Every structure is written in C-alpha cells, then in structure tokens.
Amino acid sequence: MARILLAEDDPDLNDLVTFKLEQAGFEVTSVATGPDVLHAVEAGVPDLFLLDVTLPEMTGLEVCAALRRAEATRDSPVVLLTGLGRQTDIAAGLSSGADDYLLKPFSPNVLIERVNQLLTDHGGG
C-alpha cells in the first residue's frame, strides 16, 4: 500500500481528500502546516506528497523546494494542490520542483488518477 503525506490546512478538504485516498487503497498521513511536513518526514518518507500551496508558516512551494534539497526526498513525487491558477503560479509551482499541479476545486477521481500515474512513473505504484 502506497503511503501519501497530505498537507492541507482546510479541515474539510483535508478530510475529503484523506477519505477518497483511503477509499482508493492508500495509507494517508495528514498535516496542516509546512513545518509539519518536514517533521513527518523524520518518521519516514512517504511514497508521494500532496501539498497545498498556501500552507501556514511555510508555503507548499517552500516545502517542495526543501524536499528537493534533502537527500531522502529529492526524488519523491510531489503534487501541489491550489486555487492559484495563473500561469505565473503554475510556473512557480513547477519551478519549486513539483511533479504536478492540481487546481482546486478538483475531482477526487482526477486526483486518484494523477497519484496513481506519478507512483507508477516513480516505481511506487
């Protein structure tokens, strides 16, 4: 079972995404802030990261860049979840090292498809 670390500070969206991912057979750990992501990695590196861009204390872009700098998470797939859909926002997200960028609101089915594809591409699916 693939392990996913979800960082989403909106409790309702966090619950929904966690529920849908668990329904699809994933093991999900969820956190609400950027620093929480980095602390959670200390307990073990997940197979994939889902990061809200507008996390408190440390943005999803900053977390993504930190994950890319760390040896243990350098090659881990990262998907950014955000309502920021301008081309400059998407470019900034991909420049931070994200593998994918999913605009809110998104279909849970599309999220599951993207997660499965990234896990397959990275040998974890």
Contact map, one row per residue, 1 for C-alpha under 8 A:
11100000000000000000000011100000000000000000000000000000000000000000000000000000000000000000000000000000000000000000000000000
11110000000000000000000011100000000000000000011100000000000000000000000000000000000000000000000000000000000000000000000000011
11111000000000000000000001111000000000000000011100000000000000000000000000000000000000000000000000000000000000000000000000000
01111100000000000000000001111000000000000000011111000000000000000000000000000000000000000000000000000000000000000000000000000
00111110000000000000000000011110000010000000010111000000000000000000000000000000000000000000000000000000000000000000000000000
00011111000001000100000000011110000000000000000011100000000000000000000000000000000000000000000000000000000000000000000000000
00001111100001000000000000000111110010000000000011110010000000000000000000000000000000000000000000000000000000000000000000000
00000111111011000000000000000111100000000000000000110010000000000000000000000000000000000000000000000000000000000000000000000
00000011111001000000000000000011100000000000000000010011000000000000000000000000000000000000000000000000000000000000000000000
00000001111111000000000000000001000000000000000000000000000000000000000000000000000000000000000000000000000000000000000000000
00000001111111100000000000000000000000000000000000000000000000000000000000000000000000000000000000000000000000000000000000000
00000000011111110000000000000000000000000000000000000000000000000000000000000000000000000000000000000000000000000000000000000
00000001011111111000000000000000000000000000000000000000000000000000000000000000000000000000000000000000000000000000000000000
00000111111111111100000000000100000000000000000000000000000000000000000000000000000000000000000000000000000000000000000000000
00000000001111111110000000000000000000000000000000000000000000000000000000000000000000000000000000000000000000000000000000000
00000000000111111111000000000000000000000000000000000000000000000000000000000000000000000000000000000000000000000000000000000
00000000000011111111100000000000000000000000000000000000000000000000000000000000000000000000000000000000000100000000000000000
00000100000001111111110000010100000000000000000000000000000000000000000000000000000000000000000000000000000000000000000000000
00000000000000111111111000000000000000000000000000000000000000000000000000000000000000000000000000000000000000000000000000000
00000000000000011111111100000000000000000000000000000000000000000000000000000000000000000000000000000000000100000000000000000
00000000000000001111111111110000000000000000000000000000000000000000000000000000000000000000000000000000000000010000000000000
00000000000000000111111111110000000000000000000000000000000000000000000000000000000000000000000000000000000000000000000000000
00000000000000000011111111000000000000000000000000000000000000000000000000000000000000000000000000000000000000000000000000000
00000000000000000001111111000000000000000000000000000000000000000000000000000000000000000000000000000000000000010000000000000
11000000000000000000111111100000000000000000000000000000000000000000000000000000000000000000000000000000000000000000000000000
11110000000000000000111111110000000000000000000000000000000000000000000000000000000000000000000000000000000000000000000000000
11110000000000000000110011111000000000000000000000000000000000000000000000000000000000000000000000000000000000000000000000000
00111100000000000100110001111100000000000000000000000000000000000000000000000000000000000000000000000000000000000000000000000
00111100000000000000000000111110000000000000000000000000000000000000000000000000000000000000000000000000000000000000000000000
00001111000001000100000000011111000000000000000000000000000000000000000000000000000000000000000000000000000000000000000000000
00001111100000000000000000001111100110000000000000000000000000000000000000000000000000000000000000000000000000000000000000000
00000011110000000000000000000111110100000000000000000011000000000000000000000000000000000000000000000000000000000000000000000
00000011100000000000000000000011111110000000000000000011110000000000000000000000000000000000000000000000000000000000000000000
00000010000000000000000000000001111111000000000000000011111101100000000000000000000000000000000000000000000000000000000000000
00000000000000000000000000000000111111100000000000000000110000100000000000000000000000000000000000000000000000000000000000000
00000000000000000000000000000011111111110000000000000000000000000000000000000000000000000000000000000000000000000000000000000
00001010000000000000000000000010111111111000000000000000000000100000000000000000000000000000000000000000000000000000000000000
00000000000000000000000000000000011111111100000000000000000000100010000000000000000000000000000000000000000000000000000000000
00000000000000000000000000000000001111111110000000000000000000000000000000000000000000000000000000000000000000000000000000000
00000000000000000000000000000000000111111111100000000000000000000000000000000000000000000000000000000000000000000000000000000
00000000000000000000000000000000000011111111110000000000000000000000000000000000000000000000000000000000000000000000000000000
00000000000000000000000000000000000001111111100000000000000000000000000000000000000000000000000000000000000000000000000000000
00000000000000000000000000000000000000111111100000000000000000000000000000000000000000000000000000000000000000000000000000000
00000000000000000000000000000000000000011111110000000000000000000000000000000000000000000000000000000000000000000000000000000
00000000000000000000000000000000000000011111111000000000000000000000000110000000000000000000000000000000000000000000000000000
01111000000000000000000000000000000000001001111110000000000000000000000000010000000000000000000000000000000000000000000000000
01110000000000000000000000000000000000000000111110000000000000000000000000011000000000000000000000000000000000000000001000010
01111000000000000000000000000000000000000000011111000000000000000000000000011110000000000000000000000000000000000010001000000
00011110000000000000000000000000000000000000011111100000000000000000000000011110000000000000000000000000000000000000000000000
00011110000000000000000000000000000000000000000111110000000000000000000000000111100000000000000000000000000000000000000000000
00000111000000000000000000000000000000000000000011111000000100010000000000000111100000000000000000000000000000000000000000000
00000011100000000000000000000000000000000000000001111110001100000000000000000001110000000000000000000000000000000000000000000
00000000000000000000000000000000000000000000000000111110001110000000000000000001110000000000000000000000000000000000000000000
00000000000000000000000000000000000000000000000000011111001100000000000000000000010000000000000000000000000000000000000000000
00000011100000000000000000000001110000000000000000011111111100000000000000000000000000000000000000000000000000000000000000000
00000000100000000000000000000001110000000000000000000111111000000000000000000000000000000000000000000000000000000000000000000
00000000000000000000000000000000111000000000000000000011111000000000000000000000000000000000000000000000000000000000000000000
00000000000000000000000000000000111000000000000000000011111101100000000000000000000000000000000000000000000000000000000000000
00000000000000000000000000000000010000000000000000011111111111100000000000000000000000000000000000000000000000000000000000000
00000000000000000000000000000000010000000000000000111110011111110000000000000001000000000000000000000000000000000000000000000
00000000000000000000000000000000000000000000000000001000001111111000000000000000000000000001100100000000000000000000000000000
00000000000000000000000000000000010000000000000000000000011111111100000000000000000000000000000100000000000000000000000000000
00000000000000000000000000000000011011000000000000000000011111111110000000000000000000000000000000000000000000000000000000000
00000000000000000000000000000000000000000000000000100000000111111111000000000100000000000000000111000000000000000000000000000
00000000000000000000000000000000000000000000000000000000000011111111100000000000000000000000000110000000000000000000000000000
00000000000000000000000000000000000000000000000000000000000001111111110000000000000000000000000000000000000000000000000000000
00000000000000000000000000000000000001000000000000000000000000111111110011000000000000000000000000000000000000000000000000000
00000000000000000000000000000000000000000000000000000000000000011111111011100000000000000000000010000000000000000000000000000
00000000000000000000000000000000000000000000000000000000000000001111111011000000000000000000000000000000000000000000000000000
00000000000000000000000000000000000000000000000000000000000000000111111111000000000000000000000000000000000000000000000000000
00000000000000000000000000000000000000000000000000000000000000000001111111000000000000000000000000000000000000000000000000000
00000000000000000000000000000000000000000000100000000000000000000000011111100000000000000000000000000000000000000000000000000
00000000000000000000000000000000000000000000100000000000000000000011111111110000000000000000000000000000000000000000000000000
00000000000000000000000000000000000000000000000000000000000000000011111111110000000000000000000000000000000000000000000000000
00000000000000000000000000000000000000000000000000000000000000000001000111111000000000000000000000000000000000000000000000000
00000000000000000000000000000000000000000000011110000000000000000000000011111100000000000000000000000000000000000000000001000
00000000000000000000000000000000000000000000001110000000000000000000000000111110000000000000000001100000000000000000011001000
00000000000000000000000000000000000000000000000111100000000000010000000000011111000000000000000011110000000000000000000000000
00000000000000000000000000000000000000000000000111100000000000000000000000001111100000000000000001111100000000000000000000000
00000000000000000000000000000000000000000000000001111000000100000000000000000111110000000000100001011100000000000000000000000
00000000000000000000000000000000000000000000000001111000000000000000000000000011111000000000000000001111000000000000000000000
00000000000000000000000000000000000000000000000000011100000000000000000000000001111110000000000000001111000000000000000000000
00000000000000000000000000000000000000000000000000000000000000000000000000000000111110000000000000000011100000000000000000000
00000000000000000000000000000000000000000000000000000000000000000000000000000000011111001100000000000010000000000000000000000
00000000000000000000000000000000000000000000000000000000000000000000000000000000011111101100000000000010000000000000000000000
00000000000000000000000000000000000000000000000000000000000000000000000000000000000111111100000000000000000000000000000000000
00000000000000000000000000000000000000000000000000000000000000000000000000000000000011111110000000000000000000000000000000000
00000000000000000000000000000000000000000000000000000000000000000000000000000000000001111111000000000000000000000000000000000
00000000000000000000000000000000000000000000000000000000000000000000000000000000000111111111100000000000000000000000000000000
00000000000000000000000000000000000000000000000000000000000000000000000000000000000111111111110000001000000000000000000000000
00000000000000000000000000000000000000000000000000000000000000000000000000000000000000111111111000000000000000000000000000000
00000000000000000000000000000000000000000000000000000000000010000000000000000000000000011111111100000000000000000000000000000
00000000000000000000000000000000000000000000000000000000000010000000000000000001000000001111111111001000000000000000000000000
00000000000000000000000000000000000000000000000000000000000000000000000000000000000000000111111111111000000000000000000000000
00000000000000000000000000000000000000000000000000000000000000000000000000000000000000000011111111000000000000000000000000000
00000000000000000000000000000000000000000000000000000000000011011000000000000000000000000001111111000000000000000000000000000
00000000000000000000000000000000000000000000000000000000000000011001000000000100000000000000111111100000000000000000000000000
00000000000000000000000000000000000000000000000000000000000000010000000000001111000000000000111111111000000000000000000000000
00000000000000000000000000000000000000000000000000000000000000000000000000001110000000000000010011111000000000000000010000000
00000000000000000000000000000000000000000000000000000000000000000000000000000111000000000000010001111100000000000000000000000
00000000000000000000000000000000000000000000000000000000000000000000000000000011110000000100110001111110000000000000000000000
00000000000000000000000000000000000000000000000000000000000000000000000000000011110000000000000000011111010000100000000000000
00000000000000000000000000000000000000000000000000000000000000000000000000000000111110000000000000001111110000000000000000000
00000000000000000000000000000000000000000000000000000000000000000000000000000000111000000000000000000111110000000000000000000
00000000000000000000000000000000000000000000000000000000000000000000000000000000001000000000000000000011111000000000000000000
00000000000000000000000000000000000000000000000000000000000000000000000000000000000000000000000000000111111101100000000000000
00000000000000000000000000000000000000000000000000000000000000000000000000000000000000000000000000000000111111100000000000000
00000000000000001001000000000000000000000000000000000000000000000000000000000000000000000000000000000000011111110000000000000
00000000000000000000000000000000000000000000000000000000000000000000000000000000000000000000000000000000001111111000000000000
00000000000000000000000000000000000000000000000000000000000000000000000000000000000000000000000000000000011111111100000000000
00000000000000000000000000000000000000000000000000000000000000000000000000000000000000000000000000000100011111111110000000000
00000000000000000000100100000000000000000000000000000000000000000000000000000000000000000000000000000000000111111111000000000
00000000000000000000000000000000000000000000000000000000000000000000000000000000000000000000000000000000000011111111100000000
00000000000000000000000000000000000000000000000000000000000000000000000000000000000000000000000000000000000001111111110000000
00000000000000000000000000000000000000000000000100000000000000000000000000000000000000000000000000000000000000111111111000000
00000000000000000000000000000000000000000000000000000000000000000000000000000000000000000000000000000000000000011111111100001
00000000000000000000000000000000000000000000000000000000000000000000000000000000000000000000000000000000000000001111111110001
00000000000000000000000000000000000000000000000000000000000000000000000000001000000000000000000000100000000000000111111111001
00000000000000000000000000000000000000000000001100000000000000000000000000001000000000000000000000000000000000000011111111111
00000000000000000000000000000000000000000000000000000000000000000000000000000000000000000000000000000000000000000001111111111
00000000000000000000000000000000000000000000000000000000000000000000000000000000000000000000000000000000000000000000111111111
00000000000000000000000000000000000000000000000000000000000000000000000000011000000000000000000000000000000000000000011111111
00000000000000000000000000000000000000000000000000000000000000000000000000000000000000000000000000000000000000000000001111111
01000000000000000000000000000000000000000000001000000000000000000000000000000000000000000000000000000000000000000000001111111
01000000000000000000000000000000000000000000000000000000000000000000000000000000000000000000000000000000000000000001111111111
